[in-house]
Amino acid sequence: MKKTIVLLLLSLLLLTSIASAYPIKVMAPVNWEQKKWVVNLAQCSETDGGKNYFVRGTLALFDPLRSKQIHISDECTTSDGIPVRSCSGSNCGILEAYCGGTIGYTLDSNYLCPSGCKSGACLPENRKMSHLNACAGMCSTTQQTCELKCPSSRYVRGDCLTKCKSEGLKCRTMCPISARP
């Protein structure tokens, strides 16, 4: 209960400071249990492609009346709602900011990062982390799949890489962890 109250107060403080500085309409939480707030604003853009817990994103919100932009970045938080640079365990989550259609954005603090959080992004599960490291940089907008040749010259099916997913591509083969050099 204490962590919910602290999280609520921090979120309301953030929304109050934004609302007092910019002419936006703050709506009530969509669902108190989910801890989501929706703020209506004319223009919203983001860097992580939407609700993406594993990539740190930043929203750019434009206030047309004052010709100013405000920026809100995803943040790691403790279960008490306190922003931290990194965390791990059951006390670790993320405050994810994402555009809510074309007229606003949402702050979602309901997601726990099962493998921890660092610099505003949930860490992938350890099994997936080795895949991400092994295929880093192998996806591009011209490739339809990512492939990684294992040391034993075998290909195996694996999970899609976060980078490929964010570019709309599908990775179909990766080395198992046991085949890592």
N, C-alpha and C positions, 0 to 999 in steps of 0.2 A: 504494500500500500504506500509506504514511504517513497519507494522509487517511482511509483506512478505519479505521485504528487510533485516530486522534484522534476520529473520529465515534463509534466504538464506545465509547471511554472516556467521552466526554461523555454519550452516551445512557445508559450504565450508571450514571454518577454521578447523573443525573437520576432514574433508576428506583430506585437505592439510597436516595436521599434521600426519595423518596416512600414506598418500602417500609418504611423505618425509622420514618417518622412516622405511617404509617397501616397498619392490618392488611389488607393486600392480598396476593394471591398473584402473584408475578412469574414468568412463564413464559419459557422460552428463546425466542430469536428464531425467528419462523416460518420464515425463510429467511435465512441469513447474507448471501447475495448481495443480497437485496432490502433488507436493513437494516430489518426491521420487528420491532417488539416488541409483544406483546400483554400487557396487564395486566388481570386479572380483578377486577372490583369490582361491587358490587350495583347502583349507580345511576350513570348517565352521561347528560348532556345536552350539547348543543352549539349554537352560534349560527350556523354557516354551512351547516347542513343536511346534513352528512356530509363525504365526501371531496371537497372543493372547493378546488383549488389557487389559484383566482383571487379568492377572498374570504377575508379573515382571519377565522378563527373562534377561539372559546375554548370549551374543555371545562369543565364544572362536574362534579366528581366528589364524591359525598357519602359520607362515612364515618359509617354509622349508629351505630357503637359510641361514637364521640366527638362525634357531632352537629356535624361540621365539614365544610366544603367546601374542596376545593383546585381551583385553576384552572390550566389549561395552554393557552397561546395558540400559534397557528401562528407560526413564525419563519422569516425568510430566513436562509440559511446559505451559507457558502462551500463549495467541494468538500471542504475539510478538516474540515467539520462545525462551523465556528466561527459562532455566531450574529452576524448583522450587521443594521443597520437597513435597508440596501438593497444590492443588488449587480446586476451585469450580466455578460454574456458566458458562456463555457463553464464558468466557475468559480462559477456561481450556481444555487442550488437552494432547496428549502423543506423544513422539518420540519413535516409535516402531522399534526395530532392529530385523530382522529375516533373516535366511538363504534363499538365492534365488537359490534353487536347490543345486547342488553339487559344483558349481564353484564361489559362491560369496554370498553377503548379501545385504539387502536393508534397508535403513533408511526411514521410512514413518512418516511424521509429519502431515498428513492430517486428523487424527482422533480426533474429539472432544469428551471428556468424559462427557456425559450428567449428570451424578450424581457426578462428581468430580474425582480427581485423588490423590492418596497418595502413596508415596514411589515407583514410577515407574509403577503403575497399576491403570487402571480406576476402580472406585468403581461401583459395581453393582447398579441397580436401587433399591430404598428403598424397594420396594415390594420383590425383589429377595434377598436382603441382609438378611432378616429374614429367608428365606429358607436356605441360605448358612450357617448361624450361627446354625440353628437347625440341619442340617444334617452333619455338619463338622465331618470329620473322619469316616463317615459311608461307604464310598466307598473303595473298595480294588480291586486288580486285579483279585480276585477270585469271587467277587460278580457280578451278571449280572444286578441287579437293586439296588437302594437305597430305603429304605422304612422308613418312620417315622410314628409312631403311634400317632395320635392326642389325646389330653386329653379326648375327647368325644368318643374315640375308633373308630372313622371313618377315612377312608383313602380317600384322594382326589387327583385328578390329579394335577400335578404342573410342574414347569419348571425344566429342567435338571440343575444339579449343575455343576459349572465350573470344579470342581475337577473330577467328573465323566466323563465329556466330554473330559477332557485332557487325561484320562486313556482309552478312547474309550468305556465307559460304558454309560448306559442310566438310569436315575432316573425316576421312574414312579409315585411315590406317595410322597406327602409332606403335611404338615399341612397348612391350610390357615393362614394368619396373624392373623385373629380374634380368632383363636383357640390357640394362643401362651399362655403358662403359664405365 
